[in-house]
Amino acid sequence: MVLEKIKKPNDIKKLQPEEFGLLAEEIRSFLIEKISETGGHLASNLGVVELTMALHLAFDLPEDKLIWDVGHQAYTHKLLTGRKEDFGMLRQHGGISGFPKRRESDCDAFDTGHSSTSISAGLGLVCARDLMQQKHSVVSVIGDGSMTGGMAYEAMNNAATLKTNFIIVLNDNNMSISENVGGISRYLTGLRTNTGYNDFKEGLSSALSRIPVLGDALVYRLKQTKSSIKQLLIPGMFFEEMGITYLGPVDGHNIQQMMQVFQEAKKVRHAVLVHVLTKKGKGYRPAEMNPSKFHGVSPFHVSTGKPKEQKRQPDYTDVFSDQICRLAAEDERIVAVTAAMPGGTGLSRFAQKYPKRFFDVGIAEGHAVTFAAGMAAAGLRPVFAVYSSFLQRGFDQILHDVCIQNLPVLFAVDRAGLVGCDGETHQGIFDLSYLTQIPNLTVMAPKNGWELGEFMKLALELEGPAAVRYPRGPACMELEEYRAPVEYGRAEVLEEGGDIAFLAVGSMVETAMEVHRRMLEQGKGSFVVNLRFAKPFDKDTVRRLAMNSRLLVTMEENVHIGGLGEQIAAWLSQEGLKVKVLQIALPDAYVEHGNVMILREENGIDAGSIMRRITEVKGEME
């Protein structure tokens, strides 16, 4: 096997050109087999096999620096840098990450996990290189889907001033996670069909340069005037008008062609963009036919592409999807917004039922927030469905454009809390901290699927902004017997008794009930309170419990700094209520990838860990 010859960085350079095709086939087979066992990002990785090989052949890693935008397409890069034996533990606790990590390899030049950042990071590396008088190449790879993010254009605008080499590779597969939308997608589609332009430009320049004496001057004048012929053949010439040399489009599955273009790109004394056309999911028919479905997959059967484990119950995203469609049928003001993730956030069915009320703005979360604010200001009821870690990218817009004006935008915050195998960049463990600090914003977290539906109904009746945060995975079907009517700002008392009170929010209510049951087995009762609202939290209920309990245990699947437990403890202190508070929350740290149950135990928020903490604290109090 050719892949067996790759043991360390740059081993690919020892291969013969006739071995490249076989290596590409073996890499695809290897990735399909391994991802079918561990889960991971499949379609994006299958699409960049030859592109990655060409980059590793044309550049010298780790001396040259390669930055992957988002990074979920870096599996081939990891294979070519000697990490093949680690793929059995891909995205598993203690194993290698599904994204580039500097701590894993010197060939991973920059940690990534969110979109549209690679050009900014690459530009920083370029400026550092030049200041330190180094000579290596810097290459930023960015997908066409990531080009909908405004940060990419801020970086390109900055890069256009360079007087030194910086290579941007535009990986154009006409897909992000879902099908691309908007003007940049249409523009790139036009470029794909204008292959005649480059042939014409090269032929004309060659012919003119052969004219004695005047030839070179004519070629120079043609470039300086930004020929009207160029404007006709490729409308706008967007990249070159910005001051970035454009090369392409190039077949992203033709290694020799890409290597030649990369060698040319190295000669350019400013920023240069190489436009590469690839096919997402290439080499595995189920992924080619449905690249969105195979963007991120759980373990699956290779022969059919079907998951090895079928869903046994609806997850929170399903509950959200059903409820928003029901509510939209009753209120025509309800509109839905996504940042390129209609499938992942549960809005696909809404888009089918209400296409005129559905808006996909591309990978542009900050824009999505202000766009929703504009619709709310005009009298609509927008719902922005977004993953918790991606909503961070729109924090300023939430604070300034939505909440200062007290506009009725609903943020449906999916994947809140620990999400597992995607690791630090995707864990939704900061939203309670950053959302509850914003004036005018109501923040809710349901204990189960029924409560999620009720919170959405309430949120869309409010005359101000609201966020409902809910976790990844199956909707809790327990606690169905607890259905106290939802009242704004009021908690729900589930159990009463004893001198310990659990104040839990969201997913931690189920854990609080488990701790309560364990204590009953020891003959000890407790209060269990489902706070429901992180902002405003129910001060009356907290006050009453503080006055009648020896210990309050706050529980949240969020970092403790700025979290709900810290806020409750501070309020109790301000009120002069002297009661011991035990804060159960995640530590002040980034949580790595792994199974959620393992991560909960490792970070001390599972029932067993909480029981031990209570025992320790009670011992200190006696």
Secondary structure as UniProt FT lines:
FT   HELIX           3..5
FT   TURN            9..10
FT   HELIX           11..14
FT   HELIX           17..19
FT   HELIX           20..38
FT   STRAND          40..41
FT   HELIX           43..47
FT   HELIX           49..58
FT   TURN            61..63
FT   STRAND          65..68
FT   TURN            72..73
FT   HELIX           75..80
FT   TURN            81..82
FT   HELIX           84..89
FT   TURN            90..91
FT   TURN            93..94
FT   TURN            102..104
FT   TURN            106..107
FT   HELIX           118..131
FT   TURN            132..133
FT   STRAND          138..143
FT   HELIX           145..148
FT   HELIX           150..159
FT   TURN            160..161
FT   STRAND          166..172
FT   HELIX           183..192
FT   HELIX           195..209
FT   TURN            212..214
FT   HELIX           215..224
FT   TURN            225..226
FT   HELIX           228..233
FT   TURN            235..236
FT   HELIX           238..241
FT   TURN            242..243
FT   STRAND          245..251
FT   TURN            252..253
FT   HELIX           255..266
FT   STRAND          271..277
FT   TURN            280..283
FT   HELIX           285..289
FT   TURN            291..294
FT   STRAND          296..297
FT   TURN            302..304
FT   HELIX           316..330
FT   TURN            332..333
FT   STRAND          334..338
FT   TURN            342..346
FT   HELIX           348..353
FT   HELIX           355..357
FT   STRAND          358..360
FT   HELIX           365..377
FT   TURN            378..379
FT   STRAND          381..387
FT   HELIX           388..391
FT   HELIX           392..394
FT   HELIX           395..397
FT   HELIX           398..403
FT   TURN            404..406
FT   STRAND          410..414
FT   TURN            421..422
FT   TURN            424..426
FT   HELIX           431..436
FT   TURN            439..440
FT   STRAND          442..444
FT   HELIX           449..459
FT   TURN            460..461
FT   STRAND          466..469
FT   TURN            480..481
FT   TURN            488..489
FT   STRAND          492..495
FT   STRAND          500..504
FT   TURN            506..507
FT   HELIX           508..521
FT   TURN            522..523
FT   STRAND          527..530
FT   STRAND          533..535
FT   HELIX           539..548
FT   STRAND          551..559
FT   TURN            561..562
FT   HELIX           564..574
FT   TURN            575..576
FT   STRAND          580..586
FT   HELIX           596..602
FT   TURN            603..604
FT   HELIX           607..621
//
